[in-house]
């Protein structure tokens, strides 16, 4: 029997586990193969509601479709289902594993008030 990280509200659907390579290598492959990266809310729900045996054995990195970014002034931008993360490629510019956003990308995400929350320092 395979251990699965599942939640009470989850509808069981086929899933796959991909190993090897970084997010810039795996994300294009996942999207091309029709997978939908889970958001943080789904992962938290799964971790909280999975059986103890699963929680104790589920210490791995999980790539999500959500993003969090900061700017040089201390502002933060949280985005659910970030379109930029769905288009990562090996050519994407990363800094310490995080996607480097140019000003145009930052403004685009910030303007998407349906999926983004912009936090500014007081």
Residue pairs with C-beta under 8 A, 6 or more apart in sequence:
3 53
3 54
3 57
3 58
4 50
4 54
5 46
5 47
5 50
5 54
5 55
5 58
6 12
6 46
6 49
6 50
6 54
7 42
7 45
7 46
7 48
7 49
7 50
8 45
8 49
9 45
10 45
10 46
15 35
16 33
16 35
18 26
18 29
18 30
22 97
23 63
23 88
23 97
24 88
24 89
24 90
24 91
24 92
24 94
25 90
26 63
27 37
27 63
27 85
27 86
27 87
27 88
27 89
28 88
28 89
30 37
30 63
31 86
36 65
37 63
37 64
37 65
37 85
37 86
38 62
38 64
38 65
39 64
39 65
39 66
39 80
39 81
40 64
40 66
40 80
41 80
43 62
43 64
47 55
47 58
50 58
64 85
65 80
65 81
65 82
65 85
65 86
66 78
66 79
66 80
66 81
66 82
66 85
67 77
67 78
67 79
67 82
67 84
67 85
67 99
67 109
68 76
68 77
68 78
68 79
69 76
69 77
69 79
69 98
69 99
69 101
69 106
69 109
70 76
70 77
71 77
71 106
73 120
73 121
74 120
74 121
75 118
75 119
75 120
75 121
76 118
76 119
77 106
77 109
77 110
77 116
77 117
77 118
77 119
78 116
78 117
78 119
79 109
79 112
79 115
79 116
79 117
80 115
80 116
81 115
82 109
82 115
84 99
84 101
84 105
84 109
85 99
88 99
92 99
93 99
93 100
94 100
101 109
109 116
110 116
110 118
